[in-house]
Amino acid sequence: MTPTEAPVGRLVLCPTPIGNLEDITLRALRELEEADLIACEDTRRTRILLEHHGIAGPTVSLHEHNEASRARELVARIAGGARVALVSDAGTPLVSDPGFELVRGCLEAGLPVEVLPGPSAVLTGLLASGLPAAAWRFVGFLPRAGAERRRLLAEASETLVAFESPRRLAGTLAELAALDPERQVAVCRELTKLHEETSRGSAAELAARFAGVQARGEIVLVVGPAPAGSASLAQAEQALQELVEAGARTRPAAGTVARLTGLSANELYRGLVGTDK
């Protein structure tokens, strides 16, 4: 066989269940069974899935700490003819999970990349929420910084889908209720698992329900579109920040912005200096 006739492998992105091990396509099972190598976010978790379906293929880790070096190794193997399946711990690879470096490496090397449809916590949560799905935005995990998080929530003109930590859920719902108590929200917890639960209601209702409660499990937070004009707080906070960065004193600048917008000077001041943690 001449070099030009050397076999060329391929990378296949295989979505895996987000909870129920039965939620995997026949096509994904075939790809996992026929793969020369399965690249996993956590080989131990993937092995549970493989053993459940009677698959004994070889695995290798590919996670956030080794992605760059492992991606180079796998691109070389695919170029040499290997058929590599990429999986994350749950759901569709690359969606808030590692794998981007491997995909980019294959594309830059001119190697085939195939993507299989399948489970996704993002889409499952969106559809379970009962909120508008014609236009929506996924933001991964919500920002930790208070002002940045509030700005994102206030400005969303489409349905917003995010992952949220159980530890921060109550605080985020309280912030939403402060921005707009009537904003429609859904908290989707443990989707497709034994204790699956979706709580729907206004921001005020869900903030009250989860206040002082330590939520458990993996959470998808879905927030309905902000009503027209609700971005004024976010815009005011941004204007205040720009004034302060330009040299203005925070308290007088907050008063000026408040007079122009009709918002509370104290709320603007606290938003800039009191809760960015």
C-alpha positions as a printed Julia matrix, in Angstrom:
277×3 Matrix{Float64}:
   0.0    0.0    0.0
   1.43   3.36  -1.0
   1.37   6.37   1.38
  -1.46   7.95  -0.63
  -3.5    4.8   -0.11
  -2.98   4.74   3.66
  -6.26   4.4    5.54
  -7.74   7.55   7.06
  -9.7    7.18  10.27
 -12.38   9.4   11.69
 -13.6   11.03  14.87
 -17.19  10.33  15.93
 -18.9   12.42  18.63
 -21.24  10.09  20.52
 -23.81  11.6   22.92
 -24.41   9.46  26.0
 -27.29   9.34  28.52
 -27.65  12.2   31.0
 -29.07   9.82  33.58
 -31.06   6.82  32.34
 -28.63   4.38  30.72
 -31.29   3.32  28.23
 -31.29   6.79  26.62
 -28.73   6.05  23.92
 -29.28   5.51  20.21
 -28.64   2.26  18.38
 -26.25   4.14  16.11
 -24.21   5.42  19.05
 -23.98   1.9   20.48
 -22.74   0.59  17.14
 -20.1    3.31  16.9
 -18.89   2.63  20.43
 -18.71  -1.1   19.72
 -16.81  -0.65  16.44
 -14.46   2.11  17.62
 -10.74   1.35  17.81
 -10.57   3.67  20.82
 -13.09   5.51  23.0
 -11.95   8.87  24.36
 -13.75   9.57  27.65
 -14.03  12.48  30.04
 -13.86   9.9   32.85
 -13.08   6.32  31.84
 -14.64   4.96  35.04
 -18.02   6.55  34.37
 -17.99   5.56  30.72
 -17.09   1.98  31.65
 -20.37   1.71  33.59
 -22.29   2.61  30.42
 -20.24   0.31  28.22
 -20.62  -2.65  30.56
 -24.37  -2.04  30.81
 -24.6   -2.45  27.04
 -22.04  -5.27  26.76
 -19.3   -3.22  25.07
 -15.68  -3.95  25.93
 -13.78  -1.52  23.73
 -10.52   0.15  24.82
 -10.81   3.58  26.47
  -8.52   6.54  27.09
  -9.08   9.67  29.14
  -9.59  13.1   27.6
 -10.48  15.75  30.17
  -9.85  19.43  30.86
  -6.42  18.78  32.37
  -4.93  16.7   29.54
  -7.0   17.8   26.54
  -4.25  19.62  24.63
  -1.68  16.81  24.75
  -4.2   13.99  24.39
  -5.84  15.72  21.4
  -2.49  15.73  19.55
  -2.06  12.01  20.24
  -5.55  11.17  19.03
  -5.3   13.29  15.89
  -2.15  11.35  15.0
  -3.92   8.04  15.58
  -6.93   9.09  13.5
  -4.61  10.22  10.71
  -3.12   6.76  10.86
  -6.49   5.11  10.29
  -7.98   4.79  13.77
 -11.7    5.17  14.39
 -12.07   7.17  17.61
 -15.35   7.74  19.46
 -15.51  10.76  21.76
 -17.87  10.79  24.75
 -18.34  13.0   27.78
 -19.58  11.87  31.18
 -23.14  12.64  30.12
 -24.91  14.26  27.19
 -23.39  15.66  24.02
 -19.6   16.16  23.9
 -18.24  19.74  23.82
 -21.37  21.24  25.43
 -19.71  22.54  28.62
 -17.46  19.48  28.34
 -13.98  18.83  26.89
 -13.34  17.83  23.29
 -13.07  21.11  21.38
  -9.29  20.83  20.95
  -9.67  17.35  19.48
 -12.37  18.42  17.02
 -10.39  21.47  15.93
  -7.25  19.38  15.54
  -9.04  16.89  13.29
 -10.62  19.61  11.16
  -7.32  21.44  10.75
  -5.69  18.16   9.69
  -8.46  17.5    7.16
  -9.73  14.45   9.02
 -13.41  13.39   9.03
 -15.51  14.41  12.03
 -18.95  12.87  12.42
 -21.51  14.06  14.97
 -24.32  11.79  16.15
 -27.6   13.18  17.52
 -28.56  12.22  21.03
 -29.19  13.19  24.66
 -28.61  16.75  25.86
 -29.47  18.21  29.26
 -29.78  21.61  27.59
 -32.55  20.58  25.19
 -34.24  18.31  27.71
 -34.43  21.13  30.25
 -35.62  23.65  27.66
 -38.48  21.41  26.53
 -39.43  20.39  30.07
 -39.58  24.03  31.19
 -42.7   24.9   29.22
 -41.08  28.21  28.27
 -40.74  29.56  24.7
 -38.36  27.44  22.64
 -38.48  29.28  19.3
 -35.56  31.53  20.31
 -33.26  30.57  23.17
 -29.7   30.97  24.39
 -27.45  28.56  26.27
 -24.79  30.17  28.47
 -23.18  27.2   30.22
 -22.79  27.92  33.95
 -23.99  31.35  35.05
 -21.22  33.88  35.83
 -20.06  34.0   39.44
 -19.66  37.79  39.47
 -22.85  39.39  40.76
 -23.05  42.34  38.35
 -22.22  40.19  35.33
 -24.79  37.58  36.33
 -27.53  40.17  36.92
 -26.76  41.86  33.62
 -27.06  38.57  31.76
 -30.37  37.74  33.41
 -31.82  41.21  32.89
 -30.84  41.56  29.23
 -32.0   38.15  27.97
 -34.56  38.85  25.26
 -34.9   35.12  24.56
 -35.34  32.1   26.8
 -32.13  31.55  28.75
 -30.83  28.06  29.54
 -28.0   27.59  32.02
 -26.4   25.05  34.3
 -26.45  26.08  37.95
 -24.77  24.78  41.06
 -27.14  23.46  43.75
 -25.2   25.6   46.24
 -25.9   28.82  44.31
 -29.45  28.09  43.14
 -31.3   29.85  45.99
 -29.19  33.0   45.58
 -29.69  33.11  41.83
 -33.46  32.74  42.19
 -33.48  35.54  44.78
 -31.61  37.78  42.33
 -34.09  36.95  39.6
 -36.99  37.75  41.9
 -35.41  41.1   42.75
 -35.0   41.93  39.05
 -38.52  40.84  38.07
 -40.67  38.84  40.52
 -43.06  37.8   37.71
 -40.35  36.45  35.38
 -41.19  32.84  34.46
 -38.59  30.28  35.53
 -38.12  26.51  35.59
 -35.69  24.58  37.79
 -35.03  21.19  36.19
 -33.27  18.82  38.57
 -31.84  15.34  37.99
 -33.29  15.08  34.48
 -34.08  11.49  33.35
 -32.9   10.13  36.72
 -34.84   8.45  39.53
 -35.52  11.7   41.41
 -36.22  13.88  38.37
 -38.1   17.05  39.26
 -39.1   20.18  37.34
 -40.36  23.17  39.32
 -42.1   25.88  37.29
 -43.42  29.28  38.3
 -42.57  32.93  38.72
 -39.17  34.0   39.99
 -40.77  35.1   43.25
 -42.55  31.76  43.72
 -39.43  29.68  43.07
 -37.22  31.99  45.15
 -39.58  31.41  48.08
 -39.7   27.67  47.43
 -35.91  27.23  47.4
 -35.02  29.83  50.05
 -32.91  28.18  52.72
 -33.07  24.86  50.88
 -29.94  23.0   49.83
 -30.9   21.64  46.43
 -29.31  18.39  45.31
 -28.23  16.91  42.03
 -27.53  18.41  38.63
 -29.63  21.44  37.76
 -30.68  23.07  34.5
 -32.12  26.55  35.07
 -34.44  27.91  32.37
 -35.47  31.57  32.48
 -38.19  33.04  30.31
 -37.54  36.07  28.1
 -37.23  39.41  29.86
 -40.14  41.78  29.21
 -39.52  44.75  26.95
 -37.55  47.49  28.7
 -36.27  45.25  31.5
 -32.66  45.75  30.44
 -32.64  49.22  32.04
 -31.01  48.0   35.26
 -28.24  46.19  33.39
 -27.67  49.22  31.17
 -27.59  51.53  34.18
 -25.06  49.31  35.98
 -22.89  49.28  32.86
 -23.08  53.08  32.6
 -22.14  53.45  36.26
 -19.19  51.1   35.87
 -17.94  53.06  32.86
 -18.2   56.34  34.77
 -16.24  54.93  37.7
 -13.58  53.51  35.4
 -13.28  56.97  33.84
 -12.49  58.44  37.25
 -15.86  59.38  38.75
 -16.51  58.69  42.44
 -18.86  55.77  42.85
 -21.53  57.26  45.15
 -22.06  60.55  43.24
 -21.98  58.67  39.92
 -24.65  56.27  41.19
 -26.82  59.25  42.1
 -26.41  60.75  38.64
 -27.3   57.52  36.85
 -30.25  57.02  39.19
 -31.66  60.45  38.35
 -31.35  59.74  34.63
 -32.95  56.29  34.78
 -35.37  56.52  37.67
 -33.68  53.58  39.39
 -32.49  53.39  42.99
 -29.07  54.93  43.59
 -28.51  52.56  46.51
 -29.34  49.53  44.36
 -26.92  50.69  41.65
 -24.21  51.36  44.24
 -24.63  47.97  45.88
 -24.67  46.27  42.51
 -21.27  47.72  41.67
 -19.39  47.44  44.96
 -21.36  45.29  47.33
 -22.13  41.93  45.73
 -19.44  41.17  43.13
 -18.21  38.07  44.87
